[in-house]
Amino acid sequence: MPDSLPLFSPSALQRLPIPDAEIDWMEQLFSADEARMLFDVLRATTAWRQEEIVLYGRRIPQPRLTAWVGDAEASYRYSGLSLTPQPWNDALLHIRQQVERVTRTQFNSVLLNLYRDGRDSMGWHSDNEAELGNAPVIASVSFGQTRAFQLKPRARSSTRPVRIDLTPGSLLVMRGATQANFLHAVPKDRTQDARINLTFRVIVQPVSRAGQS
């Protein structure tokens, strides 16, 4: 089983005690009522798609629905996908404002993930694409069902993963060398219901300038 982390004050952004990582956690960026409202709005109004990605040389459908939203220049490429941003809506602008207030970081894009039920998942990976820069800041906001978020160090494959339960309305921020040192995943859990996760990002090198092949 993954190692669990100690409890923290729900209304403050606090650094988690994970060596070689810079990860901050806030349990209640949004109240329970607002989190439920935002989940319903995002699920109903987002232009969700099931993209195909390249994994081990094969094209397979992602095990979740996604949408890419951002400023006009914030194109993004990962796993064989080239994403052109959809425009911001009022709900996402409100969420971004609250995230930027707490993190003191300005974001120009967000990847939305809809986990339709516990069969949807995210495999082990790191967010280390060139257009995110050398030390990306990734701010993750969750709505809907609580799901386990797991981290494991790249260099110590035998180390047990660390588990963080991403509760509705919570904020998790990964900074510095976290992406270089760690992989993260959201495993399947057939006991769980629908969840929406937003990962706010800063595109610093648009795809058109990234030397894509």
mmCIF file of the C-alpha atoms, coordinates in Angstrom:
data_MODEL
# 
_entry.id   MODEL 
# 
loop_
_atom_site.group_PDB 
_atom_site.id 
_atom_site.type_symbol 
_atom_site.label_atom_id 
_atom_site.label_alt_id 
_atom_site.label_comp_id 
_atom_site.label_asym_id 
_atom_site.label_entity_id 
_atom_site.label_seq_id 
_atom_site.pdbx_PDB_ins_code 
_atom_site.Cartn_x 
_atom_site.Cartn_y 
_atom_site.Cartn_z 
_atom_site.occupancy 
_atom_site.B_iso_or_equiv 
_atom_site.pdbx_formal_charge 
_atom_site.auth_seq_id 
_atom_site.auth_comp_id 
_atom_site.auth_asym_id 
_atom_site.auth_atom_id 
_atom_site.pdbx_PDB_model_num 
ATOM 1   C CA . MET A 1 1   ? 0.000   0.000  0.000   1.00 0.00 ? 1   MET A CA 1 
ATOM 2   C CA . PRO A 1 2   ? 1.215   3.564  -0.664  1.00 0.00 ? 2   PRO A CA 1 
ATOM 3   C CA . ASP A 1 3   ? 2.475   5.591  2.283   1.00 0.00 ? 3   ASP A CA 1 
ATOM 4   C CA . SER A 1 4   ? -0.081  8.092  3.609   1.00 0.00 ? 4   SER A CA 1 
ATOM 5   C CA . LEU A 1 5   ? 0.758   11.666 4.565   1.00 0.00 ? 5   LEU A CA 1 
ATOM 6   C CA . PRO A 1 6   ? -0.082  13.508 7.821   1.00 0.00 ? 6   PRO A CA 1 
ATOM 7   C CA . LEU A 1 7   ? -3.150  15.727 8.097   1.00 0.00 ? 7   LEU A CA 1 
ATOM 8   C CA . PHE A 1 8   ? -2.867  19.481 7.689   1.00 0.00 ? 8   PHE A CA 1 
ATOM 9   C CA . SER A 1 9   ? -5.016  22.546 8.263   1.00 0.00 ? 9   SER A CA 1 
ATOM 10  C CA . PRO A 1 10  ? -7.726  22.390 5.560   1.00 0.00 ? 10  PRO A CA 1 
ATOM 11  C CA . SER A 1 11  ? -7.697  26.124 4.733   1.00 0.00 ? 11  SER A CA 1 
ATOM 12  C CA . ALA A 1 12  ? -3.952  26.755 4.304   1.00 0.00 ? 12  ALA A CA 1 
ATOM 13  C CA . LEU A 1 13  ? -1.484  25.859 1.571   1.00 0.00 ? 13  LEU A CA 1 
ATOM 14  C CA . GLN A 1 14  ? 1.220   23.786 3.231   1.00 0.00 ? 14  GLN A CA 1 
ATOM 15  C CA . ARG A 1 15  ? 4.342   21.965 2.047   1.00 0.00 ? 15  ARG A CA 1 
ATOM 16  C CA . LEU A 1 16  ? 4.146   18.159 2.160   1.00 0.00 ? 16  LEU A CA 1 
ATOM 17  C CA . PRO A 1 17  ? 7.151   16.335 3.711   1.00 0.00 ? 17  PRO A CA 1 
ATOM 18  C CA . ILE A 1 18  ? 8.275   14.515 0.550   1.00 0.00 ? 18  ILE A CA 1 
ATOM 19  C CA . PRO A 1 19  ? 12.068  14.541 -0.015  1.00 0.00 ? 19  PRO A CA 1 
ATOM 20  C CA . ASP A 1 20  ? 13.291  15.815 -3.407  1.00 0.00 ? 20  ASP A CA 1 
ATOM 21  C CA . ALA A 1 21  ? 9.888   17.303 -4.212  1.00 0.00 ? 21  ALA A CA 1 
ATOM 22  C CA . GLU A 1 22  ? 8.166   20.666 -3.798  1.00 0.00 ? 22  GLU A CA 1 
ATOM 23  C CA . ILE A 1 23  ? 4.513   19.800 -3.305  1.00 0.00 ? 23  ILE A CA 1 
ATOM 24  C CA . ASP A 1 24  ? 1.976   22.016 -1.545  1.00 0.00 ? 24  ASP A CA 1 
ATOM 25  C CA . TRP A 1 25  ? -1.475  20.918 -0.419  1.00 0.00 ? 25  TRP A CA 1 
ATOM 26  C CA . MET A 1 26  ? -4.702  22.706 0.548   1.00 0.00 ? 26  MET A CA 1 
ATOM 27  C CA . GLU A 1 27  ? -7.733  20.616 1.397   1.00 0.00 ? 27  GLU A CA 1 
ATOM 28  C CA . GLN A 1 28  ? -10.413 23.294 0.993   1.00 0.00 ? 28  GLN A CA 1 
ATOM 29  C CA . LEU A 1 29  ? -9.726  25.904 -1.656  1.00 0.00 ? 29  LEU A CA 1 
ATOM 30  C CA . PHE A 1 30  ? -13.462 25.727 -2.391  1.00 0.00 ? 30  PHE A CA 1 
ATOM 31  C CA . SER A 1 31  ? -16.263 24.979 0.051   1.00 0.00 ? 31  SER A CA 1 
ATOM 32  C CA . ALA A 1 32  ? -18.251 21.756 -0.288  1.00 0.00 ? 32  ALA A CA 1 
ATOM 33  C CA . ASP A 1 33  ? -21.242 23.605 -1.764  1.00 0.00 ? 33  ASP A CA 1 
ATOM 34  C CA . GLU A 1 34  ? -19.168 25.547 -4.274  1.00 0.00 ? 34  GLU A CA 1 
ATOM 35  C CA . ALA A 1 35  ? -17.219 22.421 -5.228  1.00 0.00 ? 35  ALA A CA 1 
ATOM 36  C CA . ARG A 1 36  ? -20.474 20.568 -5.987  1.00 0.00 ? 36  ARG A CA 1 
ATOM 37  C CA . MET A 1 37  ? -21.759 23.514 -8.056  1.00 0.00 ? 37  MET A CA 1 
ATOM 38  C CA . LEU A 1 38  ? -18.538 23.810 -10.044 1.00 0.00 ? 38  LEU A CA 1 
ATOM 39  C CA . PHE A 1 39  ? -18.469 20.068 -10.699 1.00 0.00 ? 39  PHE A CA 1 
ATOM 40  C CA . ASP A 1 40  ? -21.992 20.219 -12.167 1.00 0.00 ? 40  ASP A CA 1 
ATOM 41  C CA . VAL A 1 41  ? -21.225 23.304 -14.283 1.00 0.00 ? 41  VAL A CA 1 
ATOM 42  C CA . LEU A 1 42  ? -17.960 21.940 -15.662 1.00 0.00 ? 42  LEU A CA 1 
ATOM 43  C CA . ARG A 1 43  ? -19.407 18.523 -16.434 1.00 0.00 ? 43  ARG A CA 1 
ATOM 44  C CA . ALA A 1 44  ? -22.361 20.039 -18.300 1.00 0.00 ? 44  ALA A CA 1 
ATOM 45  C CA . THR A 1 45  ? -20.640 22.849 -20.221 1.00 0.00 ? 45  THR A CA 1 
ATOM 46  C CA . THR A 1 46  ? -17.218 21.448 -21.188 1.00 0.00 ? 46  THR A CA 1 
ATOM 47  C CA . ALA A 1 47  ? -16.637 20.137 -24.723 1.00 0.00 ? 47  ALA A CA 1 
ATOM 48  C CA . TRP A 1 48  ? -15.236 16.796 -23.528 1.00 0.00 ? 48  TRP A CA 1 
ATOM 49  C CA . ARG A 1 49  ? -13.309 14.539 -25.915 1.00 0.00 ? 49  ARG A CA 1 
ATOM 50  C CA . GLN A 1 50  ? -11.763 11.089 -25.706 1.00 0.00 ? 50  GLN A CA 1 
ATOM 51  C CA . GLU A 1 51  ? -8.399  11.612 -27.386 1.00 0.00 ? 51  GLU A CA 1 
ATOM 52  C CA . GLU A 1 52  ? -6.096  8.890  -28.671 1.00 0.00 ? 52  GLU A CA 1 
ATOM 53  C CA . ILE A 1 53  ? -2.519  8.878  -27.380 1.00 0.00 ? 53  ILE A CA 1 
ATOM 54  C CA . VAL A 1 54  ? 0.623   7.041  -28.463 1.00 0.00 ? 54  VAL A CA 1 
ATOM 55  C CA . LEU A 1 55  ? 1.775   4.532  -25.834 1.00 0.00 ? 55  LEU A CA 1 
ATOM 56  C CA . TYR A 1 56  ? 4.632   2.116  -26.544 1.00 0.00 ? 56  TYR A CA 1 
ATOM 57  C CA . GLY A 1 57  ? 4.195   2.787  -30.261 1.00 0.00 ? 57  GLY A CA 1 
ATOM 58  C CA . ARG A 1 58  ? 0.442   2.097  -30.297 1.00 0.00 ? 58  ARG A CA 1 
ATOM 59  C CA . ARG A 1 59  ? -2.457  4.555  -30.525 1.00 0.00 ? 59  ARG A CA 1 
ATOM 60  C CA . ILE A 1 60  ? -4.990  3.906  -27.778 1.00 0.00 ? 60  ILE A CA 1 
ATOM 61  C CA . PRO A 1 61  ? -7.967  5.905  -26.411 1.00 0.00 ? 61  PRO A CA 1 
ATOM 62  C CA . GLN A 1 62  ? -7.274  7.730  -23.168 1.00 0.00 ? 62  GLN A CA 1 
ATOM 63  C CA . PRO A 1 63  ? -9.099  6.110  -20.202 1.00 0.00 ? 63  PRO A CA 1 
ATOM 64  C CA . ARG A 1 64  ? -10.890 9.388  -19.384 1.00 0.00 ? 64  ARG A CA 1 
ATOM 65  C CA . LEU A 1 65  ? -12.341 12.443 -21.174 1.00 0.00 ? 65  LEU A CA 1 
ATOM 66  C CA . THR A 1 66  ? -10.328 15.645 -21.540 1.00 0.00 ? 66  THR A CA 1 
ATOM 67  C CA . ALA A 1 67  ? -10.452 19.263 -22.690 1.00 0.00 ? 67  ALA A CA 1 
ATOM 68  C CA . TRP A 1 68  ? -7.652  21.807 -23.198 1.00 0.00 ? 68  TRP A CA 1 
ATOM 69  C CA . VAL A 1 69  ? -8.472  25.441 -22.373 1.00 0.00 ? 69  VAL A CA 1 
ATOM 70  C CA . GLY A 1 70  ? -6.204  28.467 -22.371 1.00 0.00 ? 70  GLY A CA 1 
ATOM 71  C CA . ASP A 1 71  ? -4.969  31.693 -23.875 1.00 0.00 ? 71  ASP A CA 1 
ATOM 72  C CA . ALA A 1 72  ? -4.823  31.741 -27.662 1.00 0.00 ? 72  ALA A CA 1 
ATOM 73  C CA . GLU A 1 73  ? -1.064  31.067 -27.815 1.00 0.00 ? 73  GLU A CA 1 
ATOM 74  C CA . ALA A 1 74  ? -1.085  28.234 -25.234 1.00 0.00 ? 74  ALA A CA 1 
ATOM 75  C CA . SER A 1 75  ? -0.849  25.228 -27.549 1.00 0.00 ? 75  SER A CA 1 
ATOM 76  C CA . TYR A 1 76  ? 0.359   22.008 -25.936 1.00 0.00 ? 76  TYR A CA 1 
ATOM 77  C CA . ARG A 1 77  ? 1.790   18.701 -27.106 1.00 0.00 ? 77  ARG A CA 1 
ATOM 78  C CA . TYR A 1 78  ? 2.022   15.427 -25.150 1.00 0.00 ? 78  TYR A CA 1 
ATOM 79  C CA . SER A 1 79  ? 1.852   11.692 -25.907 1.00 0.00 ? 79  SER A CA 1 
ATOM 80  C CA . GLY A 1 80  ? 1.461   12.338 -29.624 1.00 0.00 ? 80  GLY A CA 1 
ATOM 81  C CA . LEU A 1 81  ? -1.358  14.888 -29.167 1.00 0.00 ? 81  LEU A CA 1 
ATOM 82  C CA . SER A 1 82  ? -1.215  18.488 -30.399 1.00 0.00 ? 82  SER A CA 1 
ATOM 83  C CA . LEU A 1 83  ? -3.813  20.533 -28.534 1.00 0.00 ? 83  LEU A CA 1 
ATOM 84  C CA . THR A 1 84  ? -5.192  23.933 -29.550 1.00 0.00 ? 84  THR A CA 1 
ATOM 85  C CA . PRO A 1 85  ? -6.859  25.672 -26.592 1.00 0.00 ? 85  PRO A CA 1 
ATOM 86  C CA . GLN A 1 86  ? -10.562 26.253 -26.238 1.00 0.00 ? 86  GLN A CA 1 
ATOM 87  C CA . PRO A 1 87  ? -11.419 29.704 -24.806 1.00 0.00 ? 87  PRO A CA 1 
ATOM 88  C CA . TRP A 1 88  ? -11.893 30.306 -21.085 1.00 0.00 ? 88  TRP A CA 1 
ATOM 89  C CA . ASN A 1 89  ? -15.435 30.376 -19.687 1.00 0.00 ? 89  ASN A CA 1 
ATOM 90  C CA . ASP A 1 90  ? -16.674 32.138 -16.550 1.00 0.00 ? 90  ASP A CA 1 
ATOM 91  C CA . ALA A 1 91  ? -16.399 29.083 -14.290 1.00 0.00 ? 91  ALA A CA 1 
ATOM 92  C CA . LEU A 1 92  ? -12.801 28.369 -15.298 1.00 0.00 ? 92  LEU A CA 1 
ATOM 93  C CA . LEU A 1 93  ? -11.826 32.028 -14.982 1.00 0.00 ? 93  LEU A CA 1 
ATOM 94  C CA . HIS A 1 94  ? -13.240 32.046 -11.440 1.00 0.00 ? 94  HIS A CA 1 
ATOM 95  C CA . ILE A 1 95  ? -11.337 28.884 -10.504 1.00 0.00 ? 95  ILE A CA 1 
ATOM 96  C CA . ARG A 1 96  ? -8.141  30.205 -12.073 1.00 0.00 ? 96  ARG A CA 1 
ATOM 97  C CA . GLN A 1 97  ? -8.439  33.455 -10.111 1.00 0.00 ? 97  GLN A CA 1 
ATOM 98  C CA . GLN A 1 98  ? -8.659  31.554 -6.821  1.00 0.00 ? 98  GLN A CA 1 
ATOM 99  C CA . VAL A 1 99  ? -5.756  29.264 -7.739  1.00 0.00 ? 99  VAL A CA 1 
ATOM 100 C CA . GLU A 1 100 ? -3.567  32.206 -8.756  1.00 0.00 ? 100 GLU A CA 1 
ATOM 101 C CA . ARG A 1 101 ? -4.409  34.051 -5.545  1.00 0.00 ? 101 ARG A CA 1 
ATOM 102 C CA . VAL A 1 102 ? -3.213  31.159 -3.380  1.00 0.00 ? 102 VAL A CA 1 
ATOM 103 C CA . THR A 1 103 ? -0.246  30.003 -5.467  1.00 0.00 ? 103 THR A CA 1 
ATOM 104 C CA . ARG A 1 104 ? 0.942   33.490 -6.512  1.00 0.00 ? 104 ARG A CA 1 
ATOM 105 C CA . THR A 1 105 ? 1.464   32.130 -10.006 1.00 0.00 ? 105 THR A CA 1 
ATOM 106 C CA . GLN A 1 106 ? -0.206  33.271 -13.227 1.00 0.00 ? 106 GLN A CA 1 
ATOM 107 C CA . PHE A 1 107 ? -1.446  30.398 -15.405 1.00 0.00 ? 107 PHE A CA 1 
ATOM 108 C CA . ASN A 1 108 ? -2.284  30.605 -19.103 1.00 0.00 ? 108 ASN A CA 1 
ATOM 109 C CA . SER A 1 109 ? -3.834  27.157 -19.616 1.00 0.00 ? 109 SER A CA 1 
ATOM 110 C CA . VAL A 1 110 ? -5.609  24.247 -17.961 1.00 0.00 ? 110 VAL A CA 1 
ATOM 111 C CA . LEU A 1 111 ? -6.083  20.574 -18.808 1.00 0.00 ? 111 LEU A CA 1 
ATOM 112 C CA . LEU A 1 112 ? -9.490  19.275 -17.703 1.00 0.00 ? 112 LEU A CA 1 
ATOM 113 C CA . ASN A 1 113 ? -9.909  15.555 -17.001 1.00 0.00 ? 113 ASN A CA 1 
ATOM 114 C CA . LEU A 1 114 ? -13.273 13.860 -16.486 1.00 0.00 ? 114 LEU A CA 1 
ATOM 115 C CA . TYR A 1 115 ? -13.029 10.480 -14.766 1.00 0.00 ? 115 TYR A CA 1 
ATOM 116 C CA . ARG A 1 116 ? -16.494 9.118  -15.584 1.00 0.00 ? 116 ARG A CA 1 
ATOM 117 C CA . ASP A 1 117 ? -16.239 6.461  -12.878 1.00 0.00 ? 117 ASP A CA 1 
ATOM 118 C CA . GLY A 1 118 ? -13.600 4.418  -11.064 1.00 0.00 ? 118 GLY A CA 1 
ATOM 119 C CA . ARG A 1 119 ? -12.653 2.545  -14.236 1.00 0.00 ? 119 ARG A CA 1 
ATOM 120 C CA . ASP A 1 120 ? -11.132 5.718  -15.686 1.00 0.00 ? 120 ASP A CA 1 
ATOM 121 C CA . SER A 1 121 ? -7.546  6.377  -14.665 1.00 0.00 ? 121 SER A CA 1 
ATOM 122 C CA . MET A 1 122 ? -4.203  8.109  -15.305 1.00 0.00 ? 122 MET A CA 1 
ATOM 123 C CA . GLY A 1 123 ? -1.066  6.001  -15.792 1.00 0.00 ? 123 GLY A CA 1 
ATOM 124 C CA . TRP A 1 124 ? 2.390   6.725  -14.390 1.00 0.00 ? 124 TRP A CA 1 
ATOM 125 C CA . HIS A 1 125 ? 3.932   9.808  -16.013 1.00 0.00 ? 125 HIS A CA 1 
ATOM 126 C CA . SER A 1 126 ? 5.467   13.209 -15.337 1.00 0.00 ? 126 SER A CA 1 
ATOM 127 C CA . ASP A 1 127 ? 4.510   16.580 -16.787 1.00 0.00 ? 127 ASP A CA 1 
ATOM 128 C CA . ASN A 1 128 ? 7.899   17.375 -18.304 1.00 0.00 ? 128 ASN A CA 1 
ATOM 129 C CA . GLU A 1 129 ? 7.113   18.535 -21.842 1.00 0.00 ? 129 GLU A CA 1 
ATOM 130 C CA . ALA A 1 130 ? 9.407   21.227 -23.274 1.00 0.00 ? 130 ALA A CA 1 
ATOM 131 C CA . GLU A 1 131 ? 6.730   23.932 -23.428 1.00 0.00 ? 131 GLU A CA 1 
ATOM 132 C CA . LEU A 1 132 ? 6.238   23.689 -19.644 1.00 0.00 ? 132 LEU A CA 1 
ATOM 133 C CA . GLY A 1 133 ? 9.821   24.827 -18.965 1.00 0.00 ? 133 GLY A CA 1 
ATOM 134 C CA . ASN A 1 134 ? 12.569  23.342 -16.803 1.00 0.00 ? 134 ASN A CA 1 
ATOM 135 C CA . ALA A 1 135 ? 10.785  23.609 -13.432 1.00 0.00 ? 135 ALA A CA 1 
ATOM 136 C CA . PRO A 1 136 ? 7.052   23.680 -14.189 1.00 0.00 ? 136 PRO A CA 1 
ATOM 137 C CA . VAL A 1 137 ? 4.373   24.731 -11.744 1.00 0.00 ? 137 VAL A CA 1 
ATOM 138 C CA . ILE A 1 138 ? 1.305   22.453 -11.984 1.00 0.00 ? 138 ILE A CA 1 
ATOM 139 C CA . ALA A 1 139 ? -1.729  23.364 -9.860  1.00 0.00 ? 139 ALA A CA 1 
ATOM 140 C CA . SER A 1 140 ? -4.282  20.557 -9.564  1.00 0.00 ? 140 SER A CA 1 
ATOM 141 C CA . VAL A 1 141 ? -7.880  21.239 -8.450  1.00 0.00 ? 141 VAL A CA 1 
ATOM 142 C CA . SER A 1 142 ? -10.368 18.404 -7.869  1.00 0.00 ? 142 SER A CA 1 
ATOM 143 C CA . PHE A 1 143 ? -14.180 18.232 -7.881  1.00 0.00 ? 143 PHE A CA 1 
ATOM 144 C CA . GLY A 1 144 ? -16.579 15.333 -7.472  1.00 0.00 ? 144 GLY A CA 1 
ATOM 145 C CA . GLN A 1 145 ? -15.466 11.971 -6.090  1.00 0.00 ? 145 GLN A CA 1 
ATOM 146 C CA . THR A 1 146 ? -12.317 11.716 -3.966  1.00 0.00 ? 146 THR A CA 1 
ATOM 147 C CA . ARG A 1 147 ? -9.597  9.789  -5.791  1.00 0.00 ? 147 ARG A CA 1 
ATOM 148 C CA . ALA A 1 148 ? -6.156  8.575  -4.772  1.00 0.00 ? 148 ALA A CA 1 
ATOM 149 C CA . PHE A 1 149 ? -3.202  10.420 -6.310  1.00 0.00 ? 149 PHE A CA 1 
ATOM 150 C CA . GLN A 1 150 ? 0.071   8.478  -6.156  1.00 0.00 ? 150 GLN A CA 1 
ATOM 151 C CA . LEU A 1 151 ? 3.694   9.633  -6.406  1.00 0.00 ? 151 LEU A CA 1 
ATOM 152 C CA . LYS A 1 152 ? 6.843   7.556  -6.752  1.00 0.00 ? 152 LYS A CA 1 
ATOM 153 C CA . PRO A 1 153 ? 10.483  8.610  -7.273  1.00 0.00 ? 153 PRO A CA 1 
ATOM 154 C CA . ARG A 1 154 ? 12.005  7.906  -10.661 1.00 0.00 ? 154 ARG A CA 1 
ATOM 155 C CA . ALA A 1 155 ? 15.348  6.808  -9.223  1.00 0.00 ? 155 ALA A CA 1 
ATOM 156 C CA . ARG A 1 156 ? 14.037  4.430  -6.537  1.00 0.00 ? 156 ARG A CA 1 
ATOM 157 C CA . SER A 1 157 ? 11.571  2.122  -8.227  1.00 0.00 ? 157 SER A CA 1 
ATOM 158 C CA . SER A 1 158 ? 11.374  -0.153 -5.167  1.00 0.00 ? 158 SER A CA 1 
ATOM 159 C CA . THR A 1 159 ? 10.120  2.679  -2.923  1.00 0.00 ? 159 THR A CA 1 
ATOM 160 C CA . ARG A 1 160 ? 6.433   2.463  -2.053  1.00 0.00 ? 160 ARG A CA 1 
ATOM 161 C CA . PRO A 1 161 ? 4.338   5.209  -3.698  1.00 0.00 ? 161 PRO A CA 1 
ATOM 162 C CA . VAL A 1 162 ? 3.070   8.089  -1.596  1.00 0.00 ? 162 VAL A CA 1 
ATOM 163 C CA . ARG A 1 163 ? -0.713  8.409  -1.614  1.00 0.00 ? 163 ARG A CA 1 
ATOM 164 C CA . ILE A 1 164 ? -2.639  11.695 -1.412  1.00 0.00 ? 164 ILE A CA 1 
ATOM 165 C CA . ASP A 1 165 ? -6.438  11.588 -1.388  1.00 0.00 ? 165 ASP A CA 1 
ATOM 166 C CA . LEU A 1 166 ? -7.602  14.431 -3.639  1.00 0.00 ? 166 LEU A CA 1 
ATOM 167 C CA . THR A 1 167 ? -10.854 15.573 -2.056  1.00 0.00 ? 167 THR A CA 1 
ATOM 168 C CA . PRO A 1 168 ? -13.468 17.802 -3.751  1.00 0.00 ? 168 PRO A CA 1 
ATOM 169 C CA . GLY A 1 169 ? -12.447 21.456 -3.609  1.00 0.00 ? 169 GLY A CA 1 
ATOM 170 C CA . SER A 1 170 ? -8.800  20.641 -2.843  1.00 0.00 ? 170 SER A CA 1 
ATOM 171 C CA . LEU A 1 171 ? -5.644  22.111 -4.389  1.00 0.00 ? 171 LEU A CA 1 
ATOM 172 C CA . LEU A 1 172 ? -2.331  20.284 -4.964  1.00 0.00 ? 172 LEU A CA 1 
ATOM 173 C CA . VAL A 1 173 ? 0.634   22.248 -6.350  1.00 0.00 ? 173 VAL A CA 1 
ATOM 174 C CA . MET A 1 174 ? 3.785   20.643 -7.793  1.00 0.00 ? 174 MET A CA 1 
ATOM 175 C CA . ARG A 1 175 ? 6.824   22.885 -8.286  1.00 0.00 ? 175 ARG A CA 1 
ATOM 176 C CA . GLY A 1 176 ? 10.574  22.900 -8.820  1.00 0.00 ? 176 GLY A CA 1 
ATOM 177 C CA . ALA A 1 177 ? 12.209  19.548 -9.554  1.00 0.00 ? 177 ALA A CA 1 
ATOM 178 C CA . THR A 1 178 ? 9.094   17.488 -8.730  1.00 0.00 ? 178 THR A CA 1 
ATOM 179 C CA . GLN A 1 179 ? 8.466   16.505 -12.365 1.00 0.00 ? 179 GLN A CA 1 
ATOM 180 C CA . ALA A 1 180 ? 12.138  15.659 -12.894 1.00 0.00 ? 180 ALA A CA 1 
ATOM 181 C CA . ASN A 1 181 ? 12.315  13.480 -9.771  1.00 0.00 ? 181 ASN A CA 1 
ATOM 182 C CA . PHE A 1 182 ? 8.859   11.868 -9.568  1.00 0.00 ? 182 PHE A CA 1 
ATOM 183 C CA . LEU A 1 183 ? 6.170   10.084 -11.539 1.00 0.00 ? 183 LEU A CA 1 
ATOM 184 C CA . HIS A 1 184 ? 2.499   10.375 -10.600 1.00 0.00 ? 184 HIS A CA 1 
ATOM 185 C CA . ALA A 1 185 ? -0.698  8.469  -11.369 1.00 0.00 ? 185 ALA A CA 1 
ATOM 186 C CA . VAL A 1 186 ? -4.406  8.127  -10.577 1.00 0.00 ? 186 VAL A CA 1 
ATOM 187 C CA . PRO A 1 187 ? -5.074  4.354  -10.421 1.00 0.00 ? 187 PRO A CA 1 
ATOM 188 C CA . LYS A 1 188 ? -8.357  2.635  -11.203 1.00 0.00 ? 188 LYS A CA 1 
ATOM 189 C CA . ASP A 1 189 ? -10.775 2.249  -8.282  1.00 0.00 ? 189 ASP A CA 1 
ATOM 190 C CA . ARG A 1 190 ? -14.041 0.593  -9.228  1.00 0.00 ? 190 ARG A CA 1 
ATOM 191 C CA . THR A 1 191 ? -15.708 1.744  -5.994  1.00 0.00 ? 191 THR A CA 1 
ATOM 192 C CA . GLN A 1 192 ? -15.553 5.405  -7.038  1.00 0.00 ? 192 GLN A CA 1 
ATOM 193 C CA . ASP A 1 193 ? -17.924 7.692  -8.953  1.00 0.00 ? 193 ASP A CA 1 
ATOM 194 C CA . ALA A 1 194 ? -17.301 10.615 -11.316 1.00 0.00 ? 194 ALA A CA 1 
ATOM 195 C CA . ARG A 1 195 ? -14.525 13.150 -10.734 1.00 0.00 ? 195 ARG A CA 1 
ATOM 196 C CA . ILE A 1 196 ? -13.227 16.239 -12.548 1.00 0.00 ? 196 ILE A CA 1 
ATOM 197 C CA . ASN A 1 197 ? -9.621  17.328 -12.168 1.00 0.00 ? 197 ASN A CA 1 
ATOM 198 C CA . LEU A 1 198 ? -8.142  20.584 -13.484 1.00 0.00 ? 198 LEU A CA 1 
ATOM 199 C CA . THR A 1 199 ? -4.372  20.945 -13.877 1.00 0.00 ? 199 THR A CA 1 
ATOM 200 C CA . PHE A 1 200 ? -3.425  24.584 -14.412 1.00 0.00 ? 200 PHE A CA 1 
ATOM 201 C CA . ARG A 1 201 ? -0.176  25.099 -16.313 1.00 0.00 ? 201 ARG A CA 1 
ATOM 202 C CA . VAL A 1 202 ? 2.141   27.805 -17.651 1.00 0.00 ? 202 VAL A CA 1 
ATOM 203 C CA . ILE A 1 203 ? 3.021   27.307 -21.314 1.00 0.00 ? 203 ILE A CA 1 
ATOM 204 C CA . VAL A 1 204 ? 6.372   29.033 -21.752 1.00 0.00 ? 204 VAL A CA 1 
ATOM 205 C CA . GLN A 1 205 ? 7.335   27.568 -25.153 1.00 0.00 ? 205 GLN A CA 1 
ATOM 206 C CA . PRO A 1 206 ? 4.423   27.260 -27.575 1.00 0.00 ? 206 PRO A CA 1 
ATOM 207 C CA . VAL A 1 207 ? 4.347   24.126 -29.722 1.00 0.00 ? 207 VAL A CA 1 
ATOM 208 C CA . SER A 1 208 ? 5.013   26.117 -32.908 1.00 0.00 ? 208 SER A CA 1 
ATOM 209 C CA . ARG A 1 209 ? 8.416   27.074 -31.466 1.00 0.00 ? 209 ARG A CA 1 
ATOM 210 C CA . ALA A 1 210 ? 9.246   23.815 -29.714 1.00 0.00 ? 210 ALA A CA 1 
ATOM 211 C CA . GLY A 1 211 ? 11.009  22.135 -32.618 1.00 0.00 ? 211 GLY A CA 1 
ATOM 212 C CA . GLN A 1 212 ? 8.388   19.424 -32.964 1.00 0.00 ? 212 GLN A CA 1 
ATOM 213 C CA . SER A 1 213 ? 9.165   16.661 -35.436 1.00 0.00 ? 213 SER A CA 1 
# 
